[in-house]
């Protein structure tokens, strides 16, 4: 079957659902009808799996009615109705039902797909404390002798050690446990994850108590994080008996510790909650974290107990099925304002602590820094200011220099002076043009004879002269040079080898992308963290177009060089960087995610209060800029990253230090990435 670029399954996503019907106690026919109705909705929305509550066909609160044959027979009839209905769905579903096996009664989850029962999983841990008395009615699945049972005329797999693998979705292998199973110190799903399950399902009937919902959320989130898996938790709600308890119908879907979706609690109507899980992301995290493989080996005896049931869903990957998952435009910057401020505070403290430690260990008390009036040097200077405060040293120990050249604009020069005044550092201006003139003369460059030849030599003479001054000034004043180049520039190779944006004694910005630096500067301006309320200069710097200012600008003061016109918009290139560096996704998947995030101007916003980006990019633009990124990242720029100075890693998004997150050959090619990118069709590519 052909695949559609705009189909989420073509990019190793899978849509899953949790359902909470309005049940009737001891009315299996009604509960089956409710189950079928919700399953039909889930199938219609492209779900590959839908999970229903524990003992949902009977109702969890049947108590001793579970030992009534009429109810048990009714549950079998209800189960058969669902199995027959499932012939119409390209989807698996998991339903809760009481089943008799070899003179014992088990609390079971039945997996159904394609008009067949694929397997039955009995509950392992039966709570018999507080308000629970399950051991009165049921037996633990751990002690069941049978590994196969006859059910509705079929011979099916039975046991708590079953895994279910969808053959046409190779990364989709799921395991089912029931309620209490996840509350114990080592849940069955922990071993199932080590055995290869990427999706963990829990059918529950946990009653409502004050504070319990938050605890369940934490429980599910942490289990998904520990197992590097998706975790689907669904629970009984409206219709369960309130003789002594109440029920909230809580449902949660998490992926590797991240909450993807949550059902409405205390709903008067049936609920269906869907989420798109990234199976490849889970697989790559397990591959990256070699301790996962070590855990598999350590627990091989438990892992080898699992049996795998294979079946086909015949998922249609030819139709357009866009993501329902929210893809943030700025993966390095949280959209939520509270989390964003926390992130900025944490990053700032990491940078401050790292630079302070370098000063203490070196026995030096002064920092030399070049200040251009642009973003990167601004944030680095703000970090230096806080370092001096932390060490109890005067900010005048920051020796800041702005060094205008042939193309420095009046705007950035004024901003540099205003910034240095705001910080309270030692501020000086050094005109580098005379020394650059001498260098150009030594090189016999045409510029000396009045010819406006603004080539790479002309540019790098200025950049190199600034760096030469900074290092010699550091020698002269017994100081270290603080670097300013950021992660985005290193990724794209947008830095001059051996000069200030590449080389220093210590670089505080090397693992901070441009989009995050922008917000860090804004956060400092708004929070007053450096101790001054008049921070308008910081906002002015944020509004300045990014330019190296190495070629003279236009007559009206506008820069001739516009960085983003050459290498693409940083907001989009940082998006590409995150998914290439952090997860190693292939170009087509990165483009698919970028399209989901960026084609609609109403979906993603730059995470700043008053500043809102209304940019949007179609697939043509995304392919263009992603091509620039891939070629520069994989082919032309690694030699610069192989010798970068020390710098602190600030986030899980990764760094490009050759001593840390990224080790790569300097002479690699970008062919395989570019070929995969070029194969992406652009006709009618609109989600």
Secondary structure, 3 states (H helix, E strand, C coil): CCCCCCEHHHHCEEEEEEEECCCCCCCHHHHHHHHHHHHHHHHHCCCCEEECCCCCCCCHHHHHHHHCHHHHHHHHHHHHHHHHHHHHCCCEEEEEEEEEECCEEEEEEEEEECCEEEEEEECCCCCCCCCCCHHHHCCCHHHCCCCEEEECCEEEEECCCEEEEECCCCCCEEEEEEHHHHCCCCCHHHHHHHCCCCEEEEEECCCCCCCHHHHHHHHHHHHHHHHCCEEEEEECCCCCCCCCCCCCCCEEEEECCEEEEECCCCCCCCEEEEEEEEHHHHHHHHHHCHHHHHHHHHCHHHHCCCEEEEECCCCCCCCCECCCCCCCCCCCCCCCHHHHHHHHHHHHHHHHHHHHHHHHHHCCCCEEEECCCCHHHHHHHHHHHHHHHHHCCCHHHEEEEECCCCCCCHHHHHHHHHHHHHHCCEEEECCCHHHHHHHHHHCCCHHHHCCCCCCHHHHHHHHHHHHHHHHHHHHHHCCEEEECCCHHHHHHCCCCCCCCCCCCCEECCCCCCHHHHHHHHHHHHHHCCCCCCCCHHHHHHHCCCCCCCCCCCCCCCCCCCCHHHHHCCHHHHHHHHHHHHHHCCCHHHHHHHHHHHHCCCCCCCCCCCCCCCCCCCCHHHHHHHHHHHHHHHHHHCHHHHCCCCCCCCCCCCCCCCCCCCCCCCCCCCCHHHHHHHHCCCCCCCCC
